[in-house]
Amino acid sequence: MTERFVMRVENNFKGRQLIKNLKKSLNKDTYRLKVRYSGARPIGTSPYSTLKENATSLRVYITTNKHGANISDEEIMHVRRDNFDLIRAYEGLAEINNVLDRTNDVLENKLDLMLAVFKEDKKFKSVEKAFYALGSHSVA
C-alpha cells in the first residue's frame, strides 16, 4: 500500500472540518485518508514526528485498502477534483482570515496609540472625548 500526498492545511477549525468532510465523501471501501502533523518540535520530543497539540499544519495522505495496489496520479486528481469546491472554499477562508488578522493588528496598534495619548493627557475625562480629539468622532 503506497501512501500519496494530497494536500496540507492549517491546524485550525476550518482545516480540520475540511479533512472531516473529505473523509465523509471518500469511498471507504477502496481508500483511506491518513493525517500527519507538522510543526515545531519542543526540545526533548522525537525529531521524527510532531505531536498533535504542537502541530501548526496537517498533511493529508491517501492510501488504498486493496492489498498490493498502488494509487495512481489519476486517482489522486480524481479525489482533488471531487473535492475541489471544499478545497477552494478552505483556501478562500484562509486568505480572508489572513487579511482580517492583518487588519486587526493595524487596528490594535492604532488603539494602543490612542489609549497612550489618552492616559498621558488628563484633560480627557472619557474615552469618547479622547477619540473625538484624535479626529475619530465616533467610538466605533
C-alpha positions as CSV (number, residue, x, y, z in Angstrom):
1,M,0.0,0.0,0.0
2,T,1.5,3.2,-1.2
3,E,0.8,6.5,0.6
4,R,0.3,9.5,-1.6
5,F,0.4,13.2,-0.5
6,V,-2.9,15.0,-1.3
7,M,-2.6,18.4,0.5
8,R,-1.6,20.4,3.5
9,V,-4.0,22.5,5.6
10,E,-3.7,24.7,8.7
11,N,-4.3,23.1,12.0
12,N,-7.4,25.1,12.9
13,F,-11.1,24.5,12.9
14,K,-11.6,25.1,9.2
15,G,-8.7,22.8,8.2
16,R,-10.0,20.0,10.5
17,Q,-13.5,20.4,9.1
18,L,-12.2,20.1,5.6
19,I,-10.4,16.9,6.4
20,K,-13.6,15.6,8.2
21,N,-15.7,16.4,5.1
22,L,-13.1,14.7,2.8
23,K,-13.3,11.6,4.9
24,K,-17.1,11.6,4.7
25,S,-17.1,11.8,0.9
26,L,-14.3,9.3,0.3
27,N,-15.0,5.8,-1.0
28,K,-14.0,3.9,2.2
29,D,-14.1,0.5,0.6
30,T,-11.2,1.5,-1.6
31,Y,-9.4,4.4,0.0
32,R,-8.3,5.7,3.4
33,L,-7.1,9.1,4.4
34,K,-4.2,9.5,6.8
35,V,-3.4,12.7,8.6
36,R,0.1,13.6,9.7
37,Y,1.1,16.5,11.9
38,S,3.6,19.2,11.0
39,G,5.1,22.0,13.2
40,A,7.8,22.9,15.7
41,R,9.0,20.2,17.9
42,P,9.7,21.2,21.5
43,I,13.1,20.2,23.0
44,G,13.0,16.7,24.3
45,T,10.5,15.3,21.9
46,S,11.0,13.0,18.9
47,P,12.9,14.6,16.0
48,Y,10.8,12.5,13.5
49,S,7.2,13.5,14.3
50,T,5.2,16.3,15.7
51,L,2.6,15.8,18.4
52,K,-1.0,16.7,17.7
53,E,-1.0,19.5,20.2
54,N,2.1,21.1,18.7
55,A,1.0,20.9,15.1
56,T,0.6,24.1,13.0
57,S,-0.5,22.3,9.9
58,L,-1.9,18.9,8.9
59,R,-0.6,16.8,5.9
60,V,-3.2,14.7,4.3
61,Y,-2.3,11.4,2.6
62,I,-4.4,8.8,0.8
63,T,-3.8,5.1,0.8
64,T,-5.6,2.2,-0.8
65,N,-7.3,-0.6,1.1
66,K,-6.6,-3.0,-1.7
67,H,-3.6,-5.2,-0.7
68,G,-0.6,-4.7,-3.0
69,A,-2.4,-1.9,-5.0
70,N,-0.8,1.5,-5.7
71,I,-2.7,4.8,-6.1
72,S,-2.2,6.4,-9.5
73,D,-1.8,10.1,-10.2
74,E,-5.2,9.9,-11.9
75,E,-6.8,8.7,-8.7
76,I,-5.2,11.5,-6.7
77,M,-6.5,14.0,-9.2
78,H,-10.0,12.4,-9.0
79,V,-10.0,12.9,-5.2
80,R,-8.9,16.5,-5.6
81,R,-11.4,17.2,-8.4
82,D,-14.3,15.7,-6.5
83,N,-13.5,17.9,-3.5
84,F,-12.4,20.9,-5.4
85,D,-15.2,23.1,-4.1
86,L,-14.3,22.2,-0.5
87,I,-10.6,22.8,-1.0
88,R,-11.2,26.2,-2.8
89,A,-13.6,27.3,0.0
90,Y,-10.9,26.5,2.6
91,E,-8.2,28.4,0.7
92,G,-10.6,31.4,0.3
93,L,-11.4,31.3,4.0
94,A,-7.7,31.1,4.9
95,E,-6.9,34.2,2.8
96,I,-9.8,36.1,4.3
97,N,-8.6,35.1,7.7
98,N,-5.1,36.4,6.9
99,V,-6.5,39.8,5.7
100,L,-8.6,40.1,8.9
101,D,-5.6,39.2,11.1
102,R,-3.5,42.0,9.4
103,T,-6.4,44.5,9.7
104,N,-6.9,43.5,13.4
105,D,-3.2,44.1,14.1
106,V,-3.3,47.6,12.5
107,L,-6.4,48.5,14.5
108,E,-4.9,47.2,17.7
109,N,-1.8,49.4,17.1
110,K,-4.0,52.4,16.5
111,L,-6.0,51.8,19.6
112,D,-2.8,51.4,21.7
113,L,-1.6,54.7,20.4
114,M,-4.9,56.4,21.1
115,L,-5.0,55.0,24.6
116,A,-1.4,56.1,25.3
117,V,-2.4,59.7,24.4
118,F,-5.5,59.4,26.5
119,K,-3.6,58.2,29.6
120,E,-1.0,61.0,29.4
121,D,-3.4,63.9,28.9
122,K,-5.6,64.4,31.9
123,K,-7.9,66.9,30.2
124,F,-9.8,63.9,28.6
125,K,-12.4,62.7,31.1
126,S,-13.8,59.9,28.9
127,V,-12.7,57.7,26.1
128,E,-15.3,59.3,23.8
129,K,-13.6,62.7,24.3
130,A,-10.2,61.2,23.6
131,F,-11.5,59.7,20.4
132,Y,-13.1,62.9,19.3
133,A,-9.9,64.9,20.0
134,L,-7.9,62.4,17.9
135,G,-10.2,63.0,15.0
136,S,-12.2,59.8,15.1
137,H,-15.5,61.5,16.0
138,S,-17.0,58.1,16.9
139,V,-16.2,55.3,19.3
140,A,-17.0,52.5,16.8
